[in-house]
Structures are given as structure tokens and as C-alpha cells.
Amino acid sequence: MNKSNNRENHDYPQRRRFVVGLLLLGVAALLWRMVDLNLNQREFLQHQGDARYLRDITIPADRGVITDRFGEPLAISTPVESVWANPVALAGARERWPELSRLLQLPLAELERKLGSRMAKEFVYLKRHLTPERAAQVMALAIPGVSLQREYRRYYPLGEVSAHVVGFTDIDDVGQEGVELMMEAQLRGAPGSKRVIKDRLGRIVENVESIHEPRPGEELTLSLDRRIQYLAYRELLGAVQRHKAKGGSAVVLDVQSGEILAMVNQPAYNPNNRKALSAERLRNRAVTDVFEPGSTVKPFTVAAALESGKFRPTTVIDTSPGSIKLANFTIRDIKDYGKIDVSTVIQKSSNVGTSRIALALKPYQLWEQFVRLGFGYDTGSGFPGESAGLMNAYQDWREVEQATVSYGYGLSVTTLQLGRAYAALAAGGVLRPVSFFKLAPDRIPEGTRVLSPKVAQALRVMLEGAAQTGGTGSRATVAGYRVAGKTGTSRKVASGGYSDEKYLAIFAGFAPASRPRLAMVVMVDGPDDGDYYGGVVAAPVFSRVMAGALRLLDIPPDDMDSLKGMKVALIGGAE
């Protein structure tokens, strides 16, 4: 018994030393591990920790502002907040989903669908482009996994007035139509990035560093004058409504530079309300849609005749008996004008007279003049979807085609093409490129001479006569200014030929005739109230828009006698 107790007493210190040794060894291992982690694996562990909370986020770039020629905004970007979530984190707070659903006005089923299909991802948009107030309310809920991201929404101050030119962007701020699409690369800019620390709810708690500063998009200055743009929009809309028309378009050009001061269409759309957008209303008809221009091309037929040397403004044309038959087709005037000179052919808009002039020319001479004025080719504006129109090869013309082309059938143009051709007449025979952007004085192109100055001047005088009393365009007059222009009433193509009930009413002209500054084309599609002539439907629109534009631009009057006459009439009326 004593021996046993002595043996136990002898073993006890050894066991104690063994246990203490194990403890010391464990402490040493822990100390070594601590040293190893802090010295040898510090960078690795720091990286692993940061990877869970340190994030690189994108800083959106401001999209470039679009302004009119005077710096007035046509398209600007306003900051908005978008709500996003980490699907896994938000799934852990499922009981909070109804609150989030109500505040975002997002059906619960839709919220569940969004999250369920993206559970393997860390990011999903819940609602885009909220107001700052609504976004603050969402964050006040403090729901795990829900965060905000700053974005920008495009706003268009003029709404539908400038919509067809400016266009619009989609929800990701990418251009979809108009200048927004055409100049997407310049407007878009380059986003930046920064490194931040986020908490477990995905909220930014610290900005660590800036990686790249965002580069804003370029500011674009359009050639549009918003005052003239609004005036043209108002008057075209009024004409379309008044005459129960299907639609229409109008263009105002600066004769001296080729800049587009106004371009409007009906029907229009509001780019600030994307929910109401429809494909039918989106296209810029003044650039994309073609039509047969009717009598508005008669001055270009006469131009070819004068350039040939075979005709002068005083050359007599026999239009009796008011019709001419070619093959199985009869060309008619509204009455028998008898023997009239070339100037009167334009003033009275004689189809027979124009046809006889055209048939006296070689087909190539007429075709070449039309092509030189830009028909059959796009204007080179760069606008998305621009049409080149249609100008058939002269080798395919028979007599009847040569005659009908001379008064505007058998070819197709856009409103912009026709406006450019009239601007060339107004500019003394110089065809300039058109521009949607403001041009510096030293950047105005010289253009290409397509008519001799003598012929251009002769046509200017003829077109003045057409826009005066006795001419078809007398309703285009502007008090205090001499106006030159031509009406057109074109029958629309229908099944089996041309309609006897559907027309295009057109007027094209420029002012002041003594020293032209502005050219304008008005086209009203399908007036349905009984009036359909270009001189009745389109010419008054030209008159009202041109009157306002000339005064807005402070262009001095060149017809003081008409102003005196108005003053006398007003005094007489007062008495």
C-alpha cells in the first residue's frame, strides 16, 4: 500500500510537467500563428477581408447637354436614384418584402420573379429612376441588401416641339432617335470609378479612393432656333387640325449657311413620357418620308430650260386647248391659258406649259438639272434614317415620263431635299450642305454652283409673281416683305394609280425676295375638310411662320409699300 502511494506521488510531478508542457507548446503555437498571420500572411488576409467589404463602383458620367443655337437647353440630364438589391441578402429578409413592394409600386410577384432568377448574382435592379424623395423613403426602411445607385434621366424642355430633331434616350441613357442617336458617341462621355467600403447591408460607409474621374459628354449646339421651331410647330399643328389632315412636315433653312433653323412634323410625340411612345410617331418625316412634290418642281424644269439657252422668261408657250395627250395619258390645266410666256407658266402653274417646255429639252438636260439640285441623293446631313428619295434614270423615260417629271410626278423627295433645292435658288444658284449644328462664320461651306446667277435671278422674279395677287401662292404673302415661292398640289398614290380624293398640299419659297435669308417648305398630308390646294392649305402656314421668323431675326423689310398700304387700310378702318 505504501509502495503504491509512493509511486503515485512520484508520477504526479511528471504528469504536471507534461500537462504544463503541452499548454506552453499550445501557447507557443498560438503565438507563432499570430506572428505568422501578422507578418507573413498579412497582405493575403487583408485582401480577403477587403474582398468582402471593399468594392469598385462605377461613377456615371453626365451626358452632354444639347442646346439650340443660342444656348437654350433642348436636352439635359437630371440626377435620379435607382434601387438595387443583393438577392441573397434580401432573401433573408423576406418578411420585409411587402413594405418594399408597396413603396416601389412593384407587385410582390414581380419582385419575387426578379430576385428568384438572379439568386446567383450580387446585383439586380428593383426600380429605376426614382425621385430623390422616394429613394430616401426606400432607404429609411433599412432593409438588408437594398441600396441606391445614382443615375441620370434625360429631360427635354421643349417636349414634342423639338422631339423629331433631338430624339430621346432609353432608360440606360443611350440615344434611340434623332440627334441623341446620331451623336451617341460624343454625348455619352466616359464613366469613372471609385473604391468604397460597404457594410453588411450594402451601404457605402467610406470612400477609399478615386480610380478614374468620369468624363462628361460633349455639349452640342444645334442650328435650331427654338423660337422659330416653336412657331413652325404651332402653325403646322394648327393647319393639320384645321384641315383634318393625316400629318405634315415643315423645314426652315438659313439660305446663307445651310443651317436648319426649324424642322417639325405631325403627328409628334412627347419624349419625356416614354410610356406613350409609338413607332408611328417617332420618325422624323421631314427627313425619312418621301412624296411626289407636284408643281413645286416646275421652277427647276424652267431652270433647265433657261440653262439650255432655248428659252427665256419671255418665250411664248402655246398651252391651247388646255390639255396635251401623250400616248394614252392626257395632261390638263384647270383652264385654257392659251399663249403665255414662261414666267406666266410658273405664275399660273400650267402643267401643259411645263410639259411642252420639258419635251423641248433632251431628257438628259432635265434629269441632270434635277440631280444637280440634290434630287435622288440624301442631303448628307447624317440624320438617322434619311431617305435619298427617287430620281429614275433618264434612259428609262418615255415622253410621258419626261413630261410628268417636269411637274412633279414620277420622282420622290423629302421635305428637307425640297427645302435645300429652294435654298439653292435663293442663294443665287449655290447648293450648300445642310446642317443640324450651328456653324461658325468661318466654317460655312462655299457650296456648289448648280445654276448660273442670271438664271437664279430670273427664277426669283418668276417665283415672286407666283406669290403675288394673280398667282397660285398669293396667300403666302408677308406684310413688309417680298416673297417668292411656288405651290404644289400632289395626288397621293392609291391602289391601281392615283387617288381622286387624297392629296398633298405643298408650298415652297423664300424671303425677302430682294435678298433672301430664309427658305421654307410646308407639306400637309391628306387634308380632309374640302380644301386641299397647296395655295389654300400650306401657303398660309408659310406666311405666318415666315412673318414671325423674319421679325425674330430682325431682318429688315424690303417692301415698304405694302406696309404703307396696311397703315392706310388700318386708318380707314378706324374711321
Residue, then its C-alpha position, 0 to 999 in steps of 0.5 A: m500500500n505504501k509502495s503504491n502511494n509512493r509511486e503515485n506521488h512520484d508520477y504526479p510531478q511528471r504528469r504536471r510537467f507534461v500537462v504544463g508542457l503541452l499548454l506552453l507548446g499550445v501557447a507557443a503555437l498560438l503565438w507563432r500563428m499570430v506572428d505568422l498571420n501578422l507578418n507573413q500572411r498579412e497582405f493575403l488576409q487583408h485582401q480577403g477581408d477587403a474582398r468582402y467589404l471593399r468594392d469598385i463602383t462605377i461613377p456615371a458620367d453626365r451626358g452632354v447637354i444639347t442646346d439650340r443655337f443660342g444656348e437654350p437647353l433642348a436636352i439635359s440630364t437630371p440626377v435620379e436614384s435607382v434601387w438595387a438589391n443583393p438577392v441573397a441578402l434580401a432573401g433573408a429578409r423576406e418578411r420585409w418584402p411587402e413594405l418594399s413592394r408597396l413603396l416601389q409600386l412593384p407587385l410582390a410577384e414581380l419582385e419575387r420573379k426578379l430576385g428568384s432568377r438572379m439568386a446567383k448574382e450580387f446585383v439586380y435592379l428593383k426600380r429605376h429612376l426614382t425621385p430623390e424623395r422616394a429613394a430616401q423613403v426606400m432607404a429609411l426602411a433599412i432593409p438588408g441588401v437594398s441600396l441606391q445607385r445614382e443615375y441620370r434621366r434625360y429631360y427635354p424642355l421643349g417636349e414634342v416641339s423639338a422631339h423629331v430633331v433631338g430624339f430621346t434616350d432609353i432608360d440606360d441613357v443611350g440615344q434611340e432617335g434623332v440627334e441623341l442617336m446620331m451623336e451617341a458617341q460624343l454625348r455619352g462621355a466616359p464613366g469613372s470609378k471609385r473604391v468604397i467600403k460597404d457594410r453588411l447591408g450594402r451601404i457605402v460607409e467610406n470612400v477609399e479612393s478615386i480610380h478614374e474621374p468620369r468624363p462628361g459628354e460633349e455639349l452640342t449646339l444645334s442650328l435650331d432656333r427654338r423660337i422659330q421651331y416653336l412657331a413652325y410647330r404651332e402653325l403646322l399643328g394648327a393647319v393639320q387640325r384645321h384641315k383634318a389632315k393625316g400629318g405634315s412636315a415643315v423645314v426652315l433653312d438659313v439660305q446663307s449657311g445651310e443651317i436648319l433653323a426649324m424642322v417639325n412634323q405631325p403627328a409628334y410625340n412627347p419624349n419625356n413620357r416614354k410610356a406613350l411612345s409609338a413607332e408611328r410617331l417617332r420618325n422624323r418625316a421631314v427627313t425619312d418620308v418621301f412624296e411626289p412634290g407636284s408643281t413645286v418642281k416646275p421652277f427647276t424644269v424652267a431652270a433647265a430650260l433657261e440653262s439650255g439657252k432655248f428659252r427665256p422668261t419671255t418665250v411664248i408657250d402655246t398651252s391651247p386647248g388646255s390639255i396635251k395627250l401623250a400616248n394614252f395619258t392626257i395632261r390638263d390645266i384647270k383652264d385654257y391659258g392659251k399663249i403665255d410666256v414662261s414666267t406666266v407658266i410658273q405664275k399660273s402653274s400650267n402643267v401643259g406649259t411645263s410639259r411642252i417646255a420639258l419635251a423641248l429639252k433632251p431628257y438628259q438636260l432635265w434629269e441632270q438639272f434635277v440631280r444637280l439640285g440634290f434630287g435622288y441623293d440624301t442631303g448628307s446631313g447624317f440624320p438617322g434614317e434619311s431617305a435619298g428619295l427617287m430620281n429614275a434614270y433618264q434612259d428609262w423615260r418615255e415622253v410621258e415620263q419626261a413630261t410628268v417629271s417636269y411637274g412633279y410626278g414620277l420622282s420622290v423627295t423629302t421635305l428637307q431635299l425640297g427645302r435645300a433645292y429652294a435654298a439653292l435658288a435663293a442663294g443665287g444658284v449655290l447648293r450648300p450642305v445642310s446642317f443640324f449644328k450651328l456653324a461658325p462664320d468661318r466654317i460655312p461651306e462655299g457650296t456648289r454652283v448648280l445654276s448660273p446667277k442670271v438664271a437664279q435671278a430670273l427664277r426669283v422674279m418668276l417665283e415672286g409673281a407666283a406669290q403675288t395677287g394673280g398667282t397660285g401662292s398669293r396667300a403666302t404673302v408677308a406684310g413688309y416683305r417680298v416673297a417668292g415661292k411656288t405651290g404644289t398640289s400632289r395626288k397621293v398614290a392609291s391602289g391601281g394609280y392615283s387617288d381622286e380624293k387624297y392629296l398633298a398640299i405643298f408650298a415652297g419659297f423664300a424671303p425677302a425676295s430682294r435678298p433672301r435669308l430664309a427658305m421654307v417648305v410646308m407639306v400637309d398630308g391628306p387634308d380632309d375638310g374640302d380644301y386641299y390646294g397647296g395655295v389654300v392649305a400650306a401657303p398660309v402656314f408659310s406666311r405666318v411662320m415666315a412673318g414671325a421668323l423674319r421679325l425674330l431675326d430682325i431682318p429688315p423689310d424690303d417692301m415698304d409699300s405694302l406696309k404703307g398700304m396696311k397703315v392706310a387700310l388700318i386708318g380707314g378702318a378706324e374711321 
